[in-house]
Amino acid sequence: MKQKLQNKVNELKLTLGSLELNAKTVKDDLTEATKKLEDASKPMITKDILEQIQYAIDESIRESSLSNVDSYDVDFEIDYNNSLALGSIEFNDADQLSEEIADSIEHIFNIIEN
């Protein structure tokens, strides 16, 4: 009787292990299919277009006012050894930079009305 029960327990453990492995495989397949479904609804572009977009972004950032001190709000504080330290810094021209990047990218494409 005890041996039959032990065999049943071992059989159920094997079945459970197999089911868990199968469930993991199905879960991984579901994750992959979901990703492919999300990608299917995205607009497609070529690597060449992607490189042009990256170049436009790079050029916009290089030509922006990142080095202009008037583009930042800064707060100074006195450090523990009585020296002046930069407490915080905030870039204020993010909207301008975003607009410059968008304009650069827009020049790559033929924009149509929906």
Backbone torsions as a table, in degrees:
resi	resn	phi	psi	omega
1	MET	NA	-48.1	-179.5
2	LYS	-62.4	-39.6	180.0
3	GLN	-65.0	-38.6	177.9
4	LYS	-63.0	-42.9	178.6
5	LEU	-65.7	-41.1	177.8
6	GLN	-62.5	-42.7	176.9
7	ASN	-61.9	-40.7	179.1
8	LYS	-64.2	-44.0	178.4
9	VAL	-61.1	-45.7	179.5
10	ASN	-62.7	-41.2	179.0
11	GLU	-63.5	-43.0	179.5
12	LEU	-67.0	-37.0	176.5
13	LYS	-63.1	-43.3	177.2
14	LEU	-62.3	-43.7	179.1
15	THR	-62.8	-44.1	179.5
16	LEU	-63.0	-44.3	178.3
17	GLY	-60.3	-41.4	178.7
18	SER	-64.9	-42.3	179.6
19	LEU	-65.8	-39.9	178.9
20	GLU	-64.6	-40.9	177.3
21	LEU	-64.5	-42.5	178.4
22	ASN	-64.1	-41.5	179.3
23	ALA	-64.0	-39.4	178.2
24	LYS	-64.3	-42.0	178.3
25	THR	-61.8	-44.5	179.0
26	VAL	-64.7	-40.7	179.0
27	LYS	-62.6	-43.6	178.0
28	ASP	-63.4	-41.0	177.7
29	ASP	-63.5	-40.0	178.3
30	LEU	-64.2	-43.0	178.5
31	THR	-60.4	-44.8	179.6
32	GLU	-65.2	-42.4	179.2
33	ALA	-66.2	-38.0	177.5
34	THR	-63.6	-42.7	177.6
35	LYS	-62.2	-44.1	179.1
36	LYS	-63.7	-37.1	177.7
37	LEU	-65.2	-42.5	177.3
38	GLU	-62.6	-43.3	180.0
39	ASP	-66.1	-31.4	-178.1
40	ALA	-65.7	-27.5	-178.8
41	SER	-89.8	-4.9	178.7
42	LYS	-81.6	145.8	174.4
43	PRO	-67.0	147.6	-178.2
44	MET	-98.5	142.0	173.7
45	ILE	-136.6	159.7	178.5
46	THR	-86.2	164.8	176.2
47	LYS	-60.5	-35.8	179.2
48	ASP	-61.7	-44.5	178.4
49	ILE	-64.4	-42.3	178.4
50	LEU	-59.6	-43.0	177.9
51	GLU	-63.6	-37.8	177.1
52	GLN	-64.7	-40.3	178.2
53	ILE	-64.5	-45.7	178.7
54	GLN	-60.2	-41.1	178.4
55	TYR	-63.4	-43.2	179.8
56	ALA	-62.2	-41.4	178.3
57	ILE	-64.7	-46.5	-179.6
58	ASP	-59.0	-47.2	-179.7
59	GLU	-64.4	-39.9	179.3
60	SER	-62.6	-41.9	179.7
61	ILE	-67.9	-42.3	-179.8
62	ARG	-64.3	-32.8	-177.8
63	GLU	-92.3	1.0	-176.8
64	SER	-80.5	-179.3	-175.5
65	SER	-94.0	35.8	-178.8
66	LEU	-63.1	-28.0	-179.4
67	SER	-92.7	-1.8	179.0
68	ASN	-79.4	117.8	-177.3
69	VAL	-63.4	-23.6	179.0
70	ASP	-73.1	-9.2	179.4
71	SER	-82.6	-1.4	-174.0
72	TYR	-125.9	147.5	166.4
73	ASP	-105.6	126.4	-178.3
74	VAL	-123.7	147.1	174.2
75	ASP	-124.1	129.0	178.6
76	PHE	-102.7	157.5	177.2
77	GLU	-144.9	160.9	177.3
78	ILE	-89.5	125.2	-177.9
79	ASP	-75.7	171.1	-178.1
80	TYR	-61.6	-22.9	178.6
81	ASN	-103.7	26.7	177.2
82	ASN	62.8	27.7	174.4
83	SER	-104.2	155.0	-179.5
84	LEU	-77.7	131.2	-178.7
85	ALA	-132.6	153.8	177.0
86	LEU	-80.9	116.4	-178.3
87	GLY	-83.3	-42.2	177.9
88	SER	-158.8	157.5	178.5
89	ILE	-143.1	137.3	-179.0
90	GLU	-134.4	129.4	178.4
91	PHE	-82.7	123.2	-174.7
92	ASN	-96.0	-13.8	-174.1
93	ASP	-100.1	29.8	-179.7
94	ALA	-61.9	-39.7	179.1
95	ASP	-64.3	-42.4	178.4
96	GLN	-63.5	-44.3	178.9
97	LEU	-62.8	-43.4	178.2
98	SER	-60.6	-42.4	178.5
99	GLU	-64.2	-41.8	179.0
100	GLU	-63.7	-40.7	177.8
101	ILE	-65.0	-46.1	179.4
102	ALA	-60.6	-41.8	178.1
103	ASP	-62.8	-41.7	179.4
104	SER	-63.2	-41.9	179.5
105	ILE	-69.4	-37.5	-179.6
106	GLU	-60.3	-32.6	-179.0
107	HIS	-69.7	-17.0	179.5
108	ILE	-78.1	-30.2	-170.8
109	PHE	-109.1	158.2	169.9
110	ASN	-93.4	102.0	-174.2
111	ILE	-80.2	130.2	178.3
112	ILE	-118.8	155.3	177.5
113	GLU	-84.7	141.4	178.1
114	ASN	-76.0	NA	NA
